[in-house]
Amino acid sequence: MPHQISKYSKEVQQRQQALSRWDNEGGASASDNFQTDDKQSTAPEMSNVELVALRVRLIALENLLISLLATASDQQLELAREMADYISPRPGFTDHPLTAHAAAHMIDLIERSSRFR
């Protein structure tokens, strides 16, 4: 039993480390690396149940966000567009495909919300 607890706490710690890096991925330079103890830190594999639960939560959050954006002011919508531009790759920084895709997805969510305005 103690082995399971330590394995669980290590997985939680690894997930927290992975999540803490998200803020930096969009602007990470080519020289940035995320290494601990001289080896590459990797997130543990997620089970199918965890992936399904994550997808369900993501769908719920996207729809909730669309409903909130549908009632947002023009100024708030402009701010959301500026945020998408902000996370897009900037000159001198590494182009990260996931960040570019996220910025495009943000714009898509804003445009989808206009159908409900």
Secondary structure, 3 states (H helix, E strand, C coil): CHHHHHHHHHHHHHHHHHHHHHHHHCCCCCCCCCEECCEECCCCCCCHHHHHHHHHHHHHHHHHHHHHHHCCCHHHHHHHHHHHHHHCCCCCCCCCHHHHHHHHHHHHHHHHHHHHC
